[in-house]
Amino acid sequence: AHTHPYISTGLADNKFGVSMEQAYHAYQLAHTSPNLEIVGVDCHIGSQLTELAPFQDALERVLALVDRLAADGIRLQHVDAGGGLGVRYQNEQIPGIEDYVSALKAPLAQRGLALFLEPGRSIVANSGVLLMQVDALKVTETRHFALVDAAMNDMLRPALYQAWMDIQPLTRHSHISSASWDIVGPVCETGDFLAKGRELSLLDGDYLALMGAGAYGFTMASNYNSRPRPAEILVDQADCHVVRERETIEQLYQLEKLL
């Protein structure tokens, strides 16, 4: 499956899962146990996949195992095809949910198997944004840097995966010429960036929204560089609710003990 190597899970070099032959023998062993009930098979081949073909290919291989087990009298009730359906961060062409489900459901229906799915990113990624403020603008001979109050500890995907994430200004300045800005944080690493080369018209104090932050955002955040994690706000129409308080410096140290 075509995805970043760090989020592929179905390759022979990955640490996850077992081979089809090992799985077959594991089912045979489980079938001999009076304490185990065999109900299904699960697979997951990776994350942020933008084509249906890898899912269909994986399912075809899983169903070959299902049929082999059925021939031995081991009949399953469901196939869990995992997750992995991508979302649009930039210009990706993502299959529709209906097409995704249809491509997987038809082969299972012929065998009387239920289809389980584990959609995560595809549900929540584009429901969240990371809000940040421009603390300073720094122009060098070669680059334009916008130093913001968010950092790689708040959103790790750009630094870890070189992921492209959309940056939108909350205020547009029509009277200011645009420039190609790198959006960077205050963490003491060159890898502390949220976006590079974005054509924006910026002023000190501007607020920016990093889009698509609803998945693999806060859950991957850390306190690196002694930075408290931000608050989480749930927006419901015109109503806003604090669902996780902003951390404090005191909370960072509260588990530490002096000798």
C-alpha positions, -999 to 999 in steps of 0.1 A, spaced: 0 0 0 13 35 -9 17 54 23 45 68 45 67 39 56 62 48 93 25 41 91 26 10 69 17 -21 89 12 -50 64 47 -54 49 70 -84 56 95 -60 72 69 -45 97 66 -57 133 29 -63 131 9 -94 127 18 -129 114 21 -145 80 -9 -162 64 7 -196 70 13 -188 106 -22 -176 109 -35 -208 94 -17 -229 120 -27 -206 148 -64 -212 139 -58 -249 138 -43 -248 173 -72 -226 186 -97 -250 171 -84 -278 193 -90 -258 225 -122 -262 244 -117 -228 259 -115 -208 227 -142 -198 203 -131 -187 169 -152 -159 155 -133 -139 130 -101 -127 114 -87 -92 115 -62 -74 93 -47 -39 89 -24 -29 61 -16 7 69 -29 43 74 -37 72 51 -44 50 21 -59 68 -9 -68 40 -32 -92 10 -29 -69 -15 -46 -47 -22 -16 -78 -29 6 -92 -52 -21 -59 -70 -25 -56 -75 13 -92 -88 15 -86 -112 -13 -57 -127 6 -76 -129 38 -106 -146 21 -82 -172 7 -74 -180 44 -110 -179 53 -119 -204 25 -90 -227 35 -102 -227 71 -138 -234 60 -126 -264 41 -111 -277 74 -145 -271 92 -134 -239 108 -161 -213 99 -157 -177 107 -184 -152 114 -167 -119 105 -138 -103 87 -124 -71 103 -108 -52 75 -92 -27 99 -89 10 91 -66 30 70 -89 50 47 -72 83 42 -85 119 42 -77 149 21 -50 170 36 -38 187 4 -49 175 -30 -53 137 -24 -82 120 -42 -99 99 -15 -124 72 -24 -159 78 -10 -171 59 20 -198 42 0 -173 30 -26 -150 18 2 -177 -2 19 -191 -16 -13 -157 -28 -25 -152 -48 7 -187 -59 15 -196 -78 -17 -170 -106 -15 -180 -111 22 -217 -113 15 -212 -143 -8 -197 -162 22 -222 -150 48 -195 -130 67 -201 -98 85 -178 -69 77 -162 -50 106 -143 -17 100 -122 5 123 -124 40 107 -106 66 128 -87 92 108 -114 93 82 -140 103 108 -122 128 130 -92 142 111 -110 171 94 -132 178 124 -103 194 143 -80 224 139 -50 235 159 -52 273 166 -20 292 170 -8 328 172 21 344 154 46 356 181 72 370 158 81 373 121 118 367 112 131 374 77 166 362 68 185 364 35 170 331 24 138 325 44 107 340 59 100 325 93 67 329 112 74 319 148 41 307 164 31 296 199 24 260 187 52 236 181 62 200 171 52 188 206 16 200 198 14 186 163 42 160 155 30 149 120 49 174 99 82 168 117 78 130 121 62 121 87 70 152 67 32 155 65 17 185 46 -10 202 66 -30 231 55 -25 265 72 -53 291 70 -51 326 85 -81 338 105 -77 373 92 -67 381 56 -47 412 50 -54 425 15 -31 455 20 0 434 27 21 417 1 23 379 6 55 360 10 65 323 13 65 316 50 78 287 71 56 282 101 78 272 129 76 267 167 99 277 196 113 243 203 150 241 201 151 218 170 154 226 134 128 199 128 103 220 148 81 232 119 44 229 111 45 240 75 71 253 50 68 276 20 32 288 25 22 319 5 6 341 32 2 377 42 11 379 79 14 403 107 27 399 143 -2 386 164 -21 370 136 -40 338 144 -36 308 122 -55 275 119 -37 243 111 -64 221 95 -69 184 97 -57 182 133 -85 160 146 -65 128 141 -30 120 154 -28 155 168 -34 158 205 -30 121 210 6 123 198 13 156 217 40 157 244 55 179 270 88 181 251 109 212 260 87 215 292 58 228 272 23 223 287 -2 208 262 -30 231 250 -66 230 259 -92 211 238 -124 229 229 -155 212 215 -175 234 192 -212 225 188 -228 250 165 -227 283 184 -217 267 217 -181 260 229 -171 236 257 -138 231 273 -134 193 272 -98 193 284 -82 220 304 -49 236 294 -20 221 313 1 242 336 38 243 344 30 231 379 13 200 365 44 191 346 64 189 378 38 174 402 50 138 398 86 146 403 104 141 437 134 158 451 161 136 467 
